[in-house]
Amino acid sequence: MLIGFWQMCEEVNEQLGRKLSKEEFKFLKWMYACYLHENQEKIMKNVQNHNHL
């Protein structure tokens, strides 16, 4: 299940007990982009495998 970026930010803020710094926010944004890309690749592979059945 994909989670939203703002939900992830809120969870990290809660875990840290503070708001993210600008650099931490940029890093989290980059990590989220990687997360989305990986999930998109998995979905595409599943679609391709399903089409071959």
Secondary structure as UniProt FT lines:
FT   HELIX           5..16
FT   HELIX           22..51
//
